[in-house]
């Protein structure tokens, strides 16, 4: 995708994909969506192949903390990329396709590892898919109740995820939309 700064005389100097010719617009949207799906797919594939069951609880806590810091830094980089992008709306979709799976898979990895280390932490032994399902249902605030955190420590961790979910759903989306508006107005 063409992320370069607009040049004088560019058709899309106003940062709007709709101002492009129909064929070019379709190509850019297709490439942008492919990039978003590829990023999400790669993150999910890594989740399923990484040796997550080798972590001890202290190293898992450190990995979660490092992962959250990495998520914060990635978020900062993504917002800057949106503001500077030639097509900020499209770039925001790609950012969401990176940030949301990163966040969800970070917690799913944590829950899977905790469940593997001590099966009593959840109401059932978690497979990777179970851990991902639990994380997504918690994120979506549906919480079906079929998988339940059983220990105080894990309940606190899930509560922390719920609070972060609210931050991402509220503040995170607002920041991304603000970056799109800033990018469209030439604020980069």
N, C-alpha and C positions, 0 to 999 in steps of 0.2 A: 504494500500500500504506500502511496506517495505521502510521506509525512513532512516533506520539506516545507520551508517557509514559502508563502506565496510570493511570487515575483510580479513586478509591475506588468500589467497586461494579462495576467492569469484570469481565466474564466471564473475560477472559484475563489477569487481574492476575498470574497465576503464570508468565507468559512462555512458555506452551506453546500452540502452535497447536491441539493435540489437544483442548484444553478448549473450543474454539469450537464453535458449532453447525456441522453438516456442510456446509451451503451456504456459510456465511461462510468456513469453513476452505478449501473448494475454490476459492472466489474468490480468497482471499489467496495460496494456493499457485500458482494459475494466473497471477495478476498478477506474483508474484515470479519465476516461471520465465520469463514473457515479458520481464520486465525484464532478467534474466540473459542470455537469448538475444539480446535487442536490443543490449545492451552489447557482447557478444562479436561480434555481427554488424557493429556499427558500427566496432569496432576492426579487424576483418578488411577491411572495405570501405575504410577509410582506408589500410591497408597497400597495397592494390591501386591506389589512385588518387593517392597522394602522389608527387611527383616525386623519388624517392629517388636517381636516377642523377645528380643535380646536385651531390652532396656531394663535396668533396675529402677525402682521407684524414685530414688534421688536423681538418677540421670534422666529419668522421664520428666521430672519437675523442671530440671534445667533445660531439657529439650523444648518443653512447652514454653518456658519463659523466653528462650532464644527465638522460638518460632513466632511468638507474639511480637517481639521486637522486630523481627524480619518482616512480619506482616505490616507493622507500622511504617517501617522504612519503604516497603514496597508501595504502600498506600500513598506516601509522600511523593515517591517517584512517579506513580501513576497520575496523580493530580497535576504535577508539573508537566507531564507529557500531554495531558488533556488540554491544558491552557496553551501550550505551545504548538499543538497539532493544527494542521491545516483543516482537518475535519474533526472538531472536538466531540461532537455527538457520537460519531462512530468510534472514536478512541475511548470514550466513556463506556461503551458496550464492551469493548475488549478489556478494559480495566476491571469491570464487574466480573467478566469471565475468568479473570485471574484471582481477584481478591476474595470473592465469595467461596469458590471451591478451596482456596488456600486455607481460609478460616475454618470451614467445615471439616476439611480433611485433617487439619491440625488437631481439632478436638476428637474426631473419630479415631485418629491414631492413638491419642491419649486414652480414650475409653477402651479401645481394643487391648492395648497393652496392660492397663489396669485390670481388665477382666481376665486376661491371660495369666497375669501374676497371681491374682487372688479371685477365683470364680465367685466368691461370696460378695464381691463388691456390687454386683448387679443381680437382678432377680433370675437371670439365666446366663449361661455361658455365652459370651459374645463372639460371633465370627466377625470378620472384617465387614461384611455386609450388614450384620446386625448393628455393629457400632456406628456405621455410616447412617443407617436408618434411624437409630436413636438420636444421633446428632442432628439430622435433618428435621425430624419431627419436633425436636426441642427448638431448633431455630425457627421453624414455621409456627411455633406456639400451639401445635395441635396436641402433643403429648398424649398419645393413645393409651398409655398406661400398661402396655404389654411388656415393656422393659422398664425396670425401675431401679434407680440407684439405691443400694441397701445400706451403705456405710455413711457415717457423718462426713468423712473426708470427701467422698465422691459426691455426696449431695451438695457440699459446699462448692466443689468444682463445677458441677452442673449449674448451680445458682450463679456462679461467676460467668459461665457461658451465656446464660440467659440475660444477664446484665449487659454483657458485650453484644449479644444479639440486638438488644434494644438500641445500643449506641450505633451499631452498624446500620440498622434499619432507619434510625432517625437521623443522626448526625452524618453518618457516612454517605447516605444517598444525597443529603443536602449539600455536602461538600462537593461531591461529584457533579451535581447539577450546577452548582455555583461555578465550578471550573469550566464546565461546558459554556455557560453564559459568558464568562470572562474570555474564554478562547474565541468565541464567536464575535465578541466586541473588539477583538484585537488586543486583549490585555496581556498577551504573552510576550 
